[in-house]
Amino acid sequence: MKKSELASVVSSIVQKTKVLDVHTHLYSAEFGDLLLWGIDELLTYHYLVCETFLQAPMPYEKFWAMPKPKQAEYVWEHLFQKATPVSEATRGVVTTIRNLGFDPRTVTLNRLRQHFKSITVEEYIDTVFDNANLEAVVMTNNVFDHEEQTVWAKRRKRDPRFLAAMRIDPLLNQWGDAVPRLSKAGYKVKVKPDTATCREVRRFLADQADIMEPVYTAASLPPSFEYPEKSERGILLDNCILPFSRQRGIPFAMMVGVKKLINPDLHVAGDGVGKADIGALERLCQRNPENKFLVTYLSRENQHELCVTARKFHNLLVFGCWWFLNLPSVIAEITCERIELLGPRFVPQHSDARVLDQLVYKWEHSRKVIAEVLTAKYRDLMDAGWAVRKSDIERDVTAMFSGNFKNFASL
Ligand SMILES: [Zn+2]
């Protein structure tokens, strides 16, 4: 291949290679209202709510008391009509609206609402998967969510495009709340997680996994996460989550670095970021070689040491540019750093989409940056004297977009 052709070849391979999106908050159609979609959901996404309060502050309670369509109108007015939608989250809405076939600058909110009224969710799932060129997405399935449990109980046929992930946060982060819920569900647990309690928690996890068939277990963890730790979290991790994940042969996914509700008035939009101690992950991987860890950190300051740690442990797979890192400038930096330290053995991105429509922009924006970074890296390799072939690029992109995850999770 000629160096002059490189950019267009890489870009076309990155565009046409299907993605397995390893972490989203989406659901298949059978979960009903749990699957968020449409313009009002898109506009009231917590990233945008947060930015609206910067642009046009109003009393928090007043905003939250408004019905969702009113909240969406407020966001639309202040972020798109009275300001330029140049932030990444607002640009995402622009990309999504353009992909629906409308001019984002002139279309009205009511016209967009009409459009969504005219389509079914099943049709829209097909359109979005097609548009974002996705093979499948991994959902986030909360083991304590009553609404979800009702759907799981009567679930018959699965949509193979939606894989399950068993989210177990309350067990590690709010054990005090988890105890009464487990007791109510028929598991004999005590506030002090003794041997018998841990056995019951493992039984609970096994029962849940039999229903969901998860591709991994997952939790988000605070920047203060330590390992090992003489705490309820430490005991539950060592005696329940890790042995359970090991026996099932599935990874434990850790999303580390979220500071919950630094501004509680913003509700779900109020979380912040903190740098975590990478030593906890080093010890976790070293002391549990039979476990597999799928890991992302929220702080940019943790990214370089995360790559270094991932070089040392083949039971660790790094994924995604999460939340506050999902910005073109930062994705470019992190992806470049990962390639230089790990070669093609990582998962460059996940969408974290909460609203179905977001898959469209999140993947369009990420694909562009990933293609640019890969082009630069293959150019360096050509300069070094390696004749890069199209088949090399196809193999690498397939690995990064789905293969690495499938191998790691034994799918
Ligand atoms: Zn998430």
Residues whose N, C-alpha, C, O or C-beta is under 5 A from the ligand:
A	BS01	ZN	D352
